[in-house]
Amino acid sequence: MFLYHGSPRRKTLCQRASIKKKNEILMGILEILGVRSLKSFFCLRIFMFLFLRIAKKYVHLYKKKIDL
C-alpha cells in the first residue's frame, strides 16, 4: 500500500489517471484512520507487518499441535 508513482514518460495518460486515483483512495483511507503524516503511516505498516508475522507463527504452531 505504498504510494504509487512512476516515470511519467513511460506511463500512458490512462495509467497516470489510475495511479492518481489509487493515491487519492489511499490518502482517504489514511484520513479515516486518523493517520496524519506519512511517518506515522509507515510506523503503522511496520506494526501490521510484524503483527501478521507473529500471528502466522502462532497459527502454524497451533496446527502442528492439532496434527500431533
C-alpha positions in Angstrom: 0.0 0.0 0.0 2.8 2.4 -0.7 2.0 5.5 -2.7 2.1 4.6 -6.4 4.4 6.5 -8.6 6.3 6.0 -11.8 8.1 7.7 -14.6 5.5 9.9 -16.5 7.3 9.3 -19.8 6.6 5.5 -19.5 3.1 5.8 -18.4 0.1 6.4 -20.6 -2.5 9.0 -19.7 -4.9 6.3 -18.6 -2.3 4.7 -16.3 -1.4 8.0 -14.8 -5.1 8.7 -14.0 -5.3 5.2 -12.5 -2.3 5.8 -10.3 -3.7 9.2 -9.2 -7.0 7.6 -8.3 -5.2 4.9 -6.2 -3.3 7.6 -4.4 -6.5 9.5 -3.6 -8.2 6.4 -2.3 -5.2 5.6 -0.2 -5.0 9.1 1.3 -8.7 9.0 2.0 -8.3 5.7 3.9 -5.4 7.2 5.9 -7.5 10.3 6.8 -10.3 8.0 8.0 -7.9 6.0 10.2 -6.6 9.3 11.6 -3.1 8.9 10.2 -2.0 12.5 9.6 1.6 12.1 8.4 3.4 9.5 6.3 5.8 8.8 9.1 3.0 7.5 11.3 1.6 5.7 8.3 4.9 3.8 7.8 5.1 3.0 11.5 1.5 1.6 11.2 2.6 -0.5 8.2 5.7 -1.9 10.1 3.5 -2.7 13.1 0.9 -4.6 11.0 3.7 -6.5 9.1 5.2 -7.7 12.4 1.8 -8.5 13.9 0.9 -10.6 10.8 4.3 -12.5 11.0 3.7 -13.3 14.7 0.1 -14.4 14.0 1.2 -16.7 11.2 3.8 -18.4 13.5 1.2 -19.0 16.2 -1.2 -20.4 13.7 1.5 -22.7 12.3 2.4 -24.0 15.8 -1.2 -24.5 16.7 -1.8 -26.5 13.5 1.2 -28.7 14.4 -0.2 -29.4 17.9 -3.5 -30.4 16.3 -1.7 -32.8 13.9 0.2 -34.4 16.8 
